Amino acid sequence: MKNNKIVIYIGLVTIGLLLGWLLFSGSSNEQTEHNHDELAETNQMWTCSMHPQIMQPEPGDCPICGMDLIPAESGSDGLLADQFKLTENAMALANIQTTVVGKGNVDGNTLKLSGKIAENEEANAVQVSYFSGRIERLNVSFTGEEVRKGQLLATIYSPELYAAQQELITASSLKESQPELYKAVRNKLKLWKLSVSQINQIEETQKVKENFPVYATVSGTVTEKLVEQGDYIKQGQPLLKIANLNTVWANFDVYENQIDLFKKGQEVLVTTNAYANKEFKGKVDFIEPILNTKTRTVTLRVVLNNKNDVFKPGMFVTANIERVSSSNDAVLTIPASAVLWTGERSVVYLKTSPDQTIFEMREVV
């Protein structure tokens, strides 16, 4: 009898445990799956289908080929979202090389910046017409042509100017009786940038000129032609853009954490690929007061003498600048070729194990 009761109790306990497992295992699995989904969403990385070594924590474009990034999937081999694995054959085909890095002292206190030559905006000018009319002749043939101050750029026929000359001839005969009218007509022509000698010539000859010249107000290089011969133009309309390239700007990007290393007046040595064995001296003329929130950089500007036409706008240059403050502490150094610029940040890939070809993305800060 006692044995039968023991069997019954054991059976009831077993049934109870079975029912408990059936009731609660479902919710536990759901919770586990829910947590897994949240973790996957939190650690979601984006990669390029053509360049799987690209890993970014947000969607965007591939910095190598420009294709849209796709969600990266964690493999069944246990890789993290910001890791990927290459075969030995793939590494050989891609010519991927690795090196051991460590801490060391930076050589000297000189920083290198990459930049580009631009026109000196302070020396630029826009040649405009001071009266409406039709361009009878344009003496500038092409962009890049050199012009000198006082050079004839164009001749323009203007009905308004023609009528104003007739007014001057009439007013000159009445200047004794109506001096205010005479003075007003002369001032009107002066506002149209006619010189005193031109106005006096009209008055003395009593002849009206049909076409009037437009002279260059500055010397420089024509960087843009805005009109063609035969065009009708309005008063104040731009005709040409002229840049004086005797001095140029060299603009460099300085990262947010480097801003305190530079100041206005610092000496700079600039080099360019076009003249690899030459160094050109300049000084920091301007440090932009507003940070570019996309690149996290500010523009540092150097003014360079260019009387020999060495620098061309758009040319790439490198600056060597002695930083204001320095530290002799050892820092982690890596090869410059290992850094991949993704547009908003710089990253490198770390080989996590010497025995496996698994690489993990690390941001350079």
C-alpha positions as CSV (number, residue, x, y, z in Angstrom):
1,M,0.0,0.0,0.0
2,K,2.8,2.4,0.9
3,N,4.6,1.6,-2.3
4,N,1.5,2.4,-4.3
5,K,1.2,5.8,-2.6
6,I,4.9,6.6,-3.3
7,V,4.4,5.8,-7.0
8,I,1.3,8.0,-7.1
9,Y,3.2,11.0,-5.5
10,I,6.2,10.6,-7.9
11,G,3.8,10.5,-10.8
12,L,2.0,13.7,-9.6
13,V,5.3,15.6,-9.1
14,T,6.5,14.5,-12.6
15,I,3.2,15.7,-14.2
16,G,3.5,19.0,-12.3
17,L,7.0,19.6,-13.5
18,L,6.0,18.8,-17.1
19,L,3.0,21.2,-17.0
20,G,5.2,23.9,-15.5
21,W,7.8,23.5,-18.3
22,L,5.1,23.6,-21.0
23,L,3.5,26.8,-19.5
24,F,6.6,28.9,-18.9
25,S,9.1,27.7,-21.6
26,G,7.2,29.6,-24.3
27,S,7.4,33.0,-22.6
28,S,11.0,32.4,-21.7
29,N,11.9,31.6,-25.4
30,E,9.9,34.7,-26.5
31,Q,11.9,36.8,-24.0
32,T,15.1,35.4,-25.1
33,E,14.3,36.0,-28.8
34,H,13.1,39.5,-27.9
35,N,16.4,40.3,-26.1
36,H,18.4,38.8,-29.0
37,D,16.5,41.0,-31.5
38,E,17.1,44.1,-29.4
39,L,20.8,43.2,-29.2
40,A,21.0,42.6,-32.9
41,E,19.3,45.9,-33.6
42,T,21.6,47.8,-31.2
43,N,24.8,46.3,-32.7
44,Q,23.6,46.5,-36.3
45,M,26.5,47.4,-38.7
46,W,26.4,48.3,-42.3
47,T,28.7,47.0,-45.0
48,C,29.3,47.1,-48.8
49,S,28.4,44.1,-50.9
50,M,31.5,44.8,-53.1
51,H,33.9,45.7,-50.3
52,P,33.0,43.7,-47.1
53,Q,35.9,45.2,-45.2
54,I,33.8,48.4,-45.0
55,M,31.9,48.4,-41.7
56,Q,29.9,51.4,-40.4
57,P,27.4,51.7,-37.5
58,E,25.0,53.7,-39.7
59,P,23.7,53.5,-43.3
60,G,25.3,55.5,-46.0
61,D,27.6,55.2,-49.1
62,C,30.6,53.0,-49.5
63,P,33.7,55.3,-49.4
64,I,35.4,53.2,-52.0
65,C,32.8,52.6,-54.7
66,G,29.9,54.8,-53.6
67,M,27.3,52.0,-53.5
68,D,24.6,52.0,-50.8
69,L,25.6,50.1,-47.7
70,I,23.6,47.1,-46.7
71,P,22.9,45.6,-43.2
72,A,25.8,43.3,-42.2
73,E,24.7,39.9,-40.9
74,S,26.5,38.2,-38.1
75,G,27.7,34.8,-39.4
76,S,27.2,31.5,-37.8
77,D,30.9,31.4,-36.9
78,G,30.3,33.8,-34.0
79,L,31.7,37.0,-35.5
80,L,30.6,40.3,-34.1
81,A,28.7,42.9,-36.2
82,D,31.9,45.0,-36.7
83,Q,34.0,42.0,-37.6
84,F,34.6,40.1,-40.9
85,K,36.7,37.2,-41.9
86,L,38.8,36.8,-45.1
87,T,40.4,33.7,-46.5
88,E,44.1,33.5,-47.1
89,N,43.5,33.6,-50.8
90,A,41.3,36.7,-50.5
91,M,43.9,38.5,-48.5
92,A,46.5,37.7,-51.2
93,L,44.3,38.9,-54.0
94,A,43.5,42.1,-52.1
95,N,47.2,42.6,-51.2
96,I,46.2,43.1,-47.5
97,Q,49.2,43.5,-45.3
98,T,49.4,43.6,-41.5
99,T,51.9,45.1,-39.1
100,V,52.5,45.1,-35.4
101,V,51.8,48.6,-33.8
102,G,52.9,50.0,-30.5
103,K,53.6,53.2,-28.6
104,G,56.3,55.6,-29.6
105,N,57.3,59.2,-29.7
106,V,56.2,61.4,-32.6
107,D,59.2,62.7,-34.5
108,G,59.5,66.4,-33.7
109,N,56.7,68.8,-33.3
110,T,55.8,69.2,-37.0
111,L,52.3,68.5,-38.2
112,K,51.4,67.8,-41.8
113,L,48.2,69.0,-43.3
114,S,46.7,68.4,-46.8
115,G,45.0,71.2,-48.7
116,K,44.2,72.8,-51.9
117,I,45.1,76.1,-53.7
118,A,42.2,78.6,-54.2
119,E,41.9,82.1,-55.6
120,N,42.5,85.0,-53.2
121,E,38.9,86.3,-52.9
122,E,40.2,89.6,-51.7
123,A,42.0,90.2,-55.0
124,N,39.0,89.1,-57.2
125,A,36.9,91.5,-59.2
126,V,33.7,91.3,-61.3
127,Q,33.7,93.6,-64.4
128,V,30.2,95.0,-64.9
129,S,28.5,97.3,-67.4
130,Y,27.4,100.6,-66.0
131,F,24.7,101.1,-68.7
132,S,22.2,99.0,-70.6
133,G,22.9,98.1,-74.3
134,R,24.2,95.6,-76.8
135,I,27.8,94.3,-76.9
136,E,29.1,95.3,-80.3
137,R,32.6,93.9,-79.7
138,L,34.0,91.7,-76.9
139,N,37.8,91.7,-76.8
140,V,38.2,88.8,-74.4
141,S,38.4,85.5,-76.4
142,F,38.7,82.8,-73.7
143,T,38.8,82.0,-70.0
144,G,42.4,82.2,-68.7
145,E,43.3,85.2,-70.8
146,E,45.5,87.8,-69.0
147,V,44.2,91.4,-68.9
148,R,45.8,94.6,-67.6
149,K,44.2,97.5,-65.8
150,G,42.9,100.1,-68.4
151,Q,42.8,97.5,-71.2
152,L,39.8,97.7,-73.6
153,L,37.5,94.8,-72.8
154,A,34.4,95.6,-74.9
155,T,32.5,98.2,-76.8
156,I,28.8,98.7,-76.1
157,Y,26.0,100.5,-77.9
158,S,23.5,102.0,-75.5
159,P,20.4,104.0,-76.5
160,E,20.3,105.5,-73.0
161,L,23.8,106.7,-73.2
162,Y,23.2,108.0,-76.7
163,A,20.3,110.1,-75.4
164,A,22.3,111.4,-72.5
165,Q,25.0,112.7,-74.8
166,Q,22.4,114.7,-76.7
167,E,21.2,116.1,-73.4
168,L,24.8,117.2,-72.6
169,I,25.2,118.9,-76.0
170,T,21.9,120.8,-75.4
171,A,22.7,121.6,-71.8
172,S,26.2,122.9,-72.7
173,S,24.6,125.7,-74.7
174,L,22.5,126.6,-71.7
175,K,25.1,126.4,-69.0
176,E,25.2,130.1,-68.5
177,S,21.5,130.4,-68.0
178,Q,20.8,127.0,-66.4
179,P,24.0,125.9,-64.6
180,E,22.2,123.4,-62.4
181,L,20.8,121.5,-65.4
182,Y,24.2,121.5,-67.0
183,K,25.9,120.2,-63.9
184,A,23.2,117.5,-63.4
185,V,23.7,116.2,-67.0
186,R,27.5,115.9,-66.5
187,N,27.0,114.1,-63.2
188,K,24.6,111.7,-64.9
189,L,27.4,110.7,-67.3
190,K,29.9,110.4,-64.5
191,L,27.6,107.9,-62.8
192,W,27.9,105.8,-65.9
193,K,31.6,105.8,-65.4
194,L,32.5,108.1,-68.3
195,S,35.7,109.9,-67.5
196,V,36.0,113.7,-67.4
197,S,38.0,113.7,-70.6
198,Q,35.4,111.7,-72.4
199,I,32.6,114.1,-71.2
200,N,34.7,117.2,-72.2
201,Q,35.4,115.6,-75.6
202,I,31.6,115.2,-76.3
203,E,31.0,118.8,-75.2
204,E,33.8,120.2,-77.3
205,T,33.1,118.3,-80.5
206,Q,29.3,118.5,-80.1
207,K,29.3,115.0,-81.6
208,V,27.5,111.9,-80.1
209,K,29.4,108.6,-79.8
210,E,27.4,105.5,-80.8
211,N,29.6,102.9,-79.1
212,F,31.3,103.3,-75.7
213,P,34.3,101.3,-74.4
214,V,34.5,99.3,-71.2
215,Y,38.0,99.2,-69.7
216,A,39.4,96.8,-67.2
217,T,39.5,98.2,-63.7
218,V,42.0,95.7,-62.4
219,S,44.8,93.5,-63.8
220,G,44.5,89.7,-63.6
221,T,43.3,86.5,-65.2
222,V,39.8,86.0,-66.7
223,T,38.3,83.1,-64.7
224,E,34.8,83.3,-66.2
225,K,33.2,84.8,-69.3
226,L,29.6,85.7,-68.5
227,V,28.5,87.2,-71.8
228,E,29.2,86.8,-75.5
229,Q,29.5,89.3,-78.4
230,G,26.1,90.5,-79.5
231,D,24.4,89.9,-76.1
232,Y,22.0,92.5,-74.8
233,I,22.9,93.5,-71.2
234,K,21.3,95.4,-68.4
235,Q,22.8,98.1,-66.2
236,G,25.0,96.5,-63.6
237,Q,25.1,93.1,-65.3
238,P,28.4,91.2,-64.8
239,L,30.5,90.7,-67.9
240,L,33.7,89.0,-66.7
241,K,35.2,87.6,-63.5
242,I,38.9,88.5,-63.1
243,A,41.2,87.1,-60.5
244,N,44.6,88.5,-59.5
245,L,46.7,85.4,-59.0
246,N,49.8,87.3,-57.7
247,T,48.8,85.9,-54.3
248,V,46.7,82.8,-53.7
249,W,45.2,81.0,-50.8
250,A,46.2,77.6,-49.6
251,N,43.2,76.1,-47.6
252,F,43.8,73.2,-45.2
253,D,41.4,71.2,-43.0
254,V,42.2,71.0,-39.3
255,Y,40.5,68.4,-37.1
256,E,38.6,69.5,-34.1
257,N,41.1,68.0,-31.6
258,Q,44.0,69.9,-33.4
259,I,42.6,73.4,-33.4
260,D,44.6,74.5,-30.3
261,L,47.9,73.5,-32.0
262,F,47.6,76.4,-34.5
263,K,47.5,80.2,-34.3
264,K,47.4,83.1,-36.7
265,G,50.9,84.2,-37.8
266,Q,52.5,80.7,-37.6
267,E,55.1,80.0,-40.3
268,V,54.3,77.3,-42.8
269,L,56.3,75.4,-45.3
270,V,54.2,74.4,-48.3
271,T,55.1,71.7,-50.9
272,T,53.4,70.5,-54.0
273,N,53.8,67.5,-56.3
274,A,54.4,69.9,-59.3
275,Y,57.6,71.1,-57.6
276,A,58.6,68.3,-55.4
277,N,62.0,69.6,-54.5
278,K,60.9,73.1,-53.5
279,E,59.5,74.5,-50.3
280,F,57.4,77.7,-50.2
281,K,57.1,79.9,-47.1
282,G,53.9,81.4,-45.9
283,K,52.1,82.3,-42.7
284,V,48.7,81.3,-41.2
285,D,46.5,84.2,-42.2
286,F,43.1,82.9,-41.0
287,I,41.5,80.1,-38.9
288,E,37.8,79.7,-39.6
289,P,35.7,80.5,-36.5
290,I,32.9,78.0,-37.5
291,L,33.3,74.3,-37.3
292,N,32.1,72.1,-40.2
293,T,29.7,69.8,-38.4
294,K,29.9,67.1,-41.1
295,T,33.7,66.7,-41.3
296,R,34.4,68.1,-37.8
297,T,37.1,70.3,-39.2
298,V,37.9,74.0,-39.6
299,T,39.7,75.7,-42.5
300,L,43.2,77.0,-41.9
301,R,44.3,79.5,-44.6
302,V,47.8,80.4,-45.7
303,V,48.5,83.3,-48.1
304,L,51.2,82.5,-50.7
305,N,53.2,84.7,-53.0
306,N,52.5,83.6,-56.6
307,K,54.1,86.2,-58.8
308,N,55.9,83.5,-60.7
309,D,52.6,81.7,-61.4
310,V,53.8,78.6,-59.6
311,F,50.5,77.8,-57.9
312,K,47.3,77.1,-59.9
313,P,43.8,77.1,-58.2
314,G,42.7,73.6,-57.6
315,M,46.3,72.3,-57.1
316,F,46.9,69.9,-54.1
317,V,49.5,71.0,-51.6
318,T,50.9,69.8,-48.3
319,A,51.8,72.1,-45.3
320,N,54.4,71.4,-42.6
321,I,53.6,73.5,-39.5
322,E,55.3,73.6,-36.1
323,R,52.5,73.1,-33.6
324,V,52.1,75.6,-30.8
325,S,52.1,73.0,-28.0
326,S,53.7,69.6,-27.9
327,S,54.0,66.5,-25.7
328,N,56.9,64.1,-25.3
329,D,54.6,61.3,-24.0
330,A,54.6,58.1,-26.0
331,V,51.5,57.7,-28.1
332,L,50.1,54.8,-30.2
333,T,51.4,55.1,-33.7
334,I,50.0,53.4,-36.8
335,P,51.0,53.5,-40.5
336,A,49.2,56.3,-42.4
337,S,48.3,53.8,-45.1
338,A,46.3,51.8,-42.6
339,V,43.7,54.6,-42.0
340,L,40.5,54.5,-44.0
341,W,38.6,57.8,-44.3
342,T,34.9,57.1,-44.5
343,G,33.8,60.7,-44.9
344,E,32.8,61.5,-41.3
345,R,35.5,59.6,-39.4
346,S,38.7,57.6,-39.8
347,V,38.8,53.9,-39.1
348,V,41.4,51.1,-39.0
349,Y,41.0,47.3,-39.0
350,L,42.6,45.3,-36.2
351,K,43.5,41.6,-36.7
352,T,42.1,40.2,-33.5
353,S,44.0,36.9,-33.5
354,P,47.5,36.0,-35.0
355,D,46.2,32.6,-36.0
356,Q,42.9,33.7,-37.6
357,T,42.2,36.1,-40.5
358,I,39.5,37.9,-38.5
359,F,39.5,41.7,-38.7
360,E,37.7,44.1,-36.4
361,M,36.9,47.8,-37.1
362,R,38.3,50.4,-34.7
363,E,37.6,54.2,-35.0
364,V,40.6,56.5,-34.9
365,V,40.0,59.3,-32.3
